[in-house]
Amino acid sequence: MTPERKKRLLSVLDKRQPDLTVILENIFDPHNIAAVMRSCDSIGIQEVFIVQTEAPRKKRWGARSSAGAKKWLTIHNFSDVDACVEAVRSKYDKIYTTHMNTDSRNLYDLDFTKGSMALVFGNELYGVSARMVSHSDGNFIIPQVGVIKSLNISVACAVTLYEAYRQRATAGLYDKRRLDDQTVNELAARWGYEWENFLKGEEPENAY
């Protein structure tokens, strides 16, 4: 790997946010999963948790939509909600679900700068399951004033993550490296391998 490429990869690692993650529950469309992965990578999320209790696990997610984003993420797959939540709770303090309820908070009232948190996005048709909601520390919704009161899952995730990015950037959470040295070294080694393989194929538009 050239020094320039190594510098580029390390600069990305310097912006990773170890206290923010996304959980996807029973997302059926692989292109939606891929689009979410791309949004996660773009704002510095490293881990993504995918729980599939009603659909087969996907080993491939729409490569065109993700532009190879999955290569740079750490993906955790689960077939049980409780097991997924247990794994998330071992690393993150709070779990917030995108779910409309009487106690649901406006997305823009959430503070994304304090503590560690996981954001749950549910099935395209039915939303987040009751089981997942029972594990959450709160619900939030994206305000809308149109006739149709829902957004595509990947759009909803992107809107949410960029609000998190806005708050975190303002608070200076992207100004210095936040990953520990061991994680940086492990990811840098893995990414170096992925980078070389990535360049063997056709680079998508706007790739690194």
matplotlib code that plots the C-alpha trace (Angstrom):
import matplotlib.pyplot as plt

x = [0.0, 1.3, 1.9, -0.9, -3.4, -2.4, -2.8, -6.3, -7.4, -6.0, -7.7, -11.0, -10.3, -9.6, -13.3, -14.9, -17.5, -17.2, -20.3, -22.9, -24.3, -27.3, -29.5, -31.5, -34.4, -35.9, -35.1, -36.1, -34.7, -30.9, -30.6, -32.0, -29.5, -26.7, -27.8, -27.9, -24.3, -23.2, -24.8, -23.2, -19.7, -20.2, -20.8, -18.2, -20.2, -18.1, -20.4, -23.8, -26.0, -28.4, -31.1, -33.2, -35.9, -38.4, -36.1, -33.0, -29.7, -28.3, -24.7, -24.6, -26.2, -26.7, -23.1, -24.2, -26.1, -23.4, -20.4, -18.4, -19.3, -19.6, -15.9, -15.2, -17.7, -17.9, -21.2, -22.8, -25.5, -28.2, -31.3, -32.7, -33.7, -32.7, -29.2, -28.7, -29.8, -27.5, -24.5, -25.4, -25.9, -22.4, -21.1, -23.7, -25.7, -29.0, -31.1, -33.6, -36.2, -37.8, -41.4, -44.5, -45.9, -47.5, -44.0, -42.1, -39.7, -38.9, -35.6, -34.4, -35.0, -32.5, -29.0, -26.6, -23.5, -23.9, -23.4, -23.3, -26.3, -27.8, -30.5, -33.0, -34.7, -37.3, -39.0, -40.1, -43.8, -44.3, -41.6, -39.8, -41.1, -42.8, -40.0, -37.4, -39.4, -39.7, -35.9, -35.6, -34.9, -37.1, -38.8, -38.2, -39.9, -38.9, -41.3, -43.2, -46.0, -47.0, -49.9, -47.7, -46.3, -43.4, -40.0, -38.1, -36.0, -32.7, -33.9, -35.1, -31.7, -29.8, -31.9, -31.3, -27.6, -26.9, -28.6, -26.3, -23.4, -24.4, -24.6, -21.4, -19.4, -20.6, -19.6, -16.1, -16.5, -14.8, -11.8, -9.6, -9.3, -11.8, -11.0, -8.5, -5.1, -5.8, -9.0, -7.2, -4.4, -6.8, -9.0, -6.0, -4.6, -7.9, -8.6, -5.2, -6.1, -9.5, -8.1, -5.8, -8.7, -11.0, -8.6, -8.4, -12.0, -13.6, -13.8, -17.3, -17.9, -17.0, -15.0, -12.1]
y = [0.0, 3.4, 6.0, 8.1, 5.3, 4.5, 8.1, 8.2, 5.1, 6.4, 9.7, 7.8, 5.9, 9.2, 10.1, 6.8, 7.1, 4.2, 5.2, 5.3, 2.3, 1.1, -1.9, -3.2, -5.5, -7.7, -5.5, -7.5, -5.4, -6.0, -2.6, -0.9, -2.6, -1.6, 2.0, 2.1, 0.7, 3.5, 6.1, 4.5, 4.6, 8.2, 9.6, 7.4, 4.5, 1.4, -1.3, -2.3, -5.0, -6.9, -9.1, -11.3, -13.3, -13.4, -13.5, -15.5, -13.8, -11.9, -12.8, -10.2, -6.7, -4.6, -3.8, -1.0, 0.8, 0.3, 1.1, -1.4, 0.2, -3.2, -3.7, -0.9, -1.8, -4.4, -6.4, -8.4, -10.9, -12.3, -14.4, -13.5, -10.1, -10.9, -12.0, -9.0, -6.6, -8.4, -7.9, -4.2, -3.6, -4.8, -1.9, 0.8, 2.5, 3.4, 1.9, 4.1, 2.7, 4.5, 3.9, 6.0, 5.9, 8.4, 8.9, 9.2, 12.1, 14.3, 13.3, 16.8, 16.7, 13.9, 14.6, 12.6, 13.9, 12.4, 8.7, 5.8, 4.8, 2.4, 3.4, 0.8, 0.8, -1.8, -3.7, -1.7, -2.7, -3.3, -1.2, -2.2, -5.3, -5.2, -7.3, -4.8, -1.9, -3.6, -3.5, 0.2, 3.2, 5.4, 6.0, 8.7, 9.8, 12.0, 14.9, 15.0, 17.3, 15.5, 13.2, 10.0, 9.7, 7.4, 7.4, 4.7, 2.9, 3.9, 7.6, 7.6, 6.3, 8.8, 11.7, 10.5, 9.8, 13.2, 14.9, 12.9, 14.0, 17.6, 17.6, 15.6, 17.8, 20.9, 19.3, 18.5, 14.8, 14.4, 16.6, 13.8, 10.1, 8.3, 4.6, 2.8, 1.9, -1.8, -1.3, 1.2, -1.3, -4.2, -2.2, -0.7, -4.1, -5.4, -2.3, -2.5, -5.9, -4.8, -1.7, -3.8, -6.1, -3.1, -1.6, -4.9, -4.4, -1.3, 1.6, 2.9, 6.6, 8.7, 5.9, 6.7]
z = [0.0, -0.9, 1.9, 0.3, 0.5, 4.1, 5.1, 3.5, 5.4, 8.7, 8.2, 7.9, 11.1, 12.9, 12.3, 13.4, 16.1, 18.5, 20.6, 17.8, 15.9, 13.9, 14.3, 11.3, 12.1, 9.4, 6.5, 3.5, 0.6, 0.2, -1.5, 1.6, 3.7, 1.3, 1.3, 5.1, 5.1, 2.8, 5.1, 8.2, 6.6, 5.4, 8.9, 10.7, 12.1, 12.2, 13.5, 12.1, 13.7, 11.5, 13.1, 10.8, 12.6, 9.7, 6.6, 5.6, 6.4, 3.4, 2.5, -0.2, -0.2, -3.3, -4.2, -6.5, -3.7, -1.1, -3.4, -1.4, 1.9, 3.6, 3.1, 5.6, 8.2, 11.0, 10.4, 13.2, 12.1, 14.5, 14.1, 17.6, 18.9, 22.5, 21.5, 19.3, 22.1, 24.6, 22.3, 21.7, 25.4, 26.1, 24.2, 24.0, 26.8, 25.1, 22.4, 20.6, 18.1, 15.2, 16.4, 16.7, 20.2, 22.6, 24.1, 20.9, 20.7, 17.7, 16.1, 16.5, 20.2, 20.7, 22.0, 19.9, 21.7, 25.2, 26.0, 23.5, 21.6, 19.1, 16.6, 15.5, 12.1, 11.4, 8.6, 5.5, 6.0, 9.7, 11.4, 14.5, 16.3, 19.7, 21.1, 20.0, 21.3, 24.7, 24.9, 23.9, 26.1, 24.0, 20.7, 18.1, 14.9, 12.0, 11.7, 8.5, 7.2, 4.0, 3.2, 3.4, 6.9, 6.3, 4.6, 2.9, 5.5, 3.9, 3.6, 7.2, 8.4, 6.3, 7.7, 11.3, 10.9, 9.4, 12.3, 14.5, 12.4, 12.6, 16.4, 16.8, 14.4, 16.2, 19.6, 18.2, 18.3, 14.9, 15.8, 17.3, 17.1, 19.3, 18.6, 20.8, 19.4, 19.2, 17.2, 14.9, 14.2, 13.6, 11.2, 9.4, 8.8, 7.5, 5.5, 3.8, 2.5, 1.5, -0.3, -2.5, -3.4, -3.9, -6.5, -8.4, -9.6, -11.1, -8.7, -8.3, -8.9, -5.9, -4.3, -2.0]

ax = plt.figure().add_subplot(projection="3d")
ax.plot(x, y, z, "-o")
ax.set_aspect("equal")
plt.show()
